[in-house]
Amino acid sequence: MIVKTNDANSCVGKISRREFLKLTSLTTAGLLVGHGSSQGAESTLALINGTLIDGTGAKAVPEGAIVIIGNRIIASGSRTQVQIPTNAQMIDVQGGTILPGFINAHVHGAYYYYAETLLKAWARGGVTTVRDLGDIQPYSPYSKQLFKTRDRLNAIPKCARLVAAGKFVNVKGGYPIAYWGGNAITITSPKEARKAVNMLIDDGADVIKSAMESGLTFGQSGWPLLSPREASALVEAAHDRDKLVTMHVTNALDLERALDAGVDEIAHMVVGNQFLSEKLITRMVSEGNRWIPTLELWQGASRNYSHLNYGKSAINNLSRFVKAGGEVALGTDYAGAPNIDFDLGMPINEIKYMSEAGMTPMQIIVAATRNSARSCDRESDLGTLEPGKLADVLVVNGNPLDDINTLTNISIVLRGGKVV
Ligand SMILES: [Zn+2]
């Protein structure tokens, strides 16, 4: 690691990673003091000498550079085209790859009493944002409290950013209550569906989570479902407030119901012997629904219940969706099921399963960055290295386009321009 100023005469020369981290934390402490003042105390960083993959899907730039002032990216692209301010601290990434911070758009457990530990581990692993899709503790506080917890955690610089749905909305006795016990906001009419969604948004929900789960995947059937009118009312209420709806779905019949309601995104994947028709795939692609396949969940379920072919069917169906041009975001369902080990930090297992489904390294990177930022409803701020965005940056040794495993060989993580 080489850090120097952009003044040819004042090269600091080679310093250790430890020294670099100390230097940067001093600078960022100064940044906090100077923030918003007219003194211009914001630090300027330039990352150079690396391959740049910006998360938009554009071709990698071999000699890339990125300039950060304060917590925002102000320039990125080829070193020959990016103007580096003379006062910039230069960070030589020594041939590594500069990427946007990764986003795990489907986790749980982010409100546990040890959530801070989890969020710090994610950030250190290059995952600078996670989206919690539903508090699943049986006796947790009312949603308002959950969003206060989110805001408190988001103020801790070394934590991954937390985007939160709060609680599920569903009918009485529906999923997740049907299987995991009581914890959802329950409704009994379209009017109540609207009211529940508005209450969640008033309290601070970033996104609305619901479920269309009739029980097949859990070896059961006939679980209570939102009626078509209730489901449509729920989606309309969210859209009226410019919020996205992501819906738990695991079989083809429920998928059709969710699409009829107009949801934005499908959490999980059609699995098992349920046939996912080309017609439904084409419909999802043409309507622009994103899929978050949670392959790590399905592989874990297959390991624990070897008679189920959930892992394999999830990969097959994802492969068909990707071939048809569907949009995929990355989410693992961390802590979403007992007795399954989920990656904390870089979700390398999910990434390997995405590769098995035929996704290229570039497609996987875009899924885990730009597309997952869309899932978080934060595309204007997160997910790519375009100028104006928050400086959530991941640097790895090696090139993930050649070997996807290099994503775990992390050299630097920045969240909002600060070293994690
Ligand atoms: Zn989940």
Boltz pocket constraint, residues with backbone or C-beta under 6 A from the ligand:
constraints:
  - pocket:
      binder: B
      contacts: [[A, 106], [A, 107], [A, 108], [A, 133], [A, 333], [A, 336]]
      max_distance: 6.0
